[in-house]
Amino acid sequence: MLSNRRLLTQNGTPLTRQGSRALLWWATILERTIAGKASREAHKKRRDRAIRASHARGSTLDEIAAQTRLRPDTVRAILRDETTAE
């Protein structure tokens, strides 16, 4: 059985290098979008603006709660521009 270090992709790049790049890409995405309090707060602000805009254009509270998997109470607080417990 060959080890992963010997397996090559079609263009000759070792799979371990491909995997390394994929994991680095994933870590970068996570760091930029989720990690850190400032990033989480920025994400929540963007999400809240999108929720309010969706509601203003006709989406119901129940539709928003179901789609975003947020509790209806949380969606109500977002629509009133109040802070949420998240």
KAGIPE-V926144 format. One record per pair of residues at least 4 apart in sequence whose ideal C-beta (glycine too) atoms are under 6 Angstrom apart, sorted by the first residue. I is the first residue (numbers start at 1). J is the second residue. Records with the same first field share a line. If there is no record, write none. Layout:
I->J ; J
This chain:
2->6 ; 7
4->15 ; 16
5->16
7->15
8->12 ; 14
9->13
13->17 ; 18
29->33
30->34 ; 35
31->35
35->39
48->78
51->64 ; 78
54->59
55->59 ; 79
59->63 ; 64
61->75
64->68 ; 75
65->70 ; 72 ; 75
70->74 ; 75
74->84
77->82 ; 84
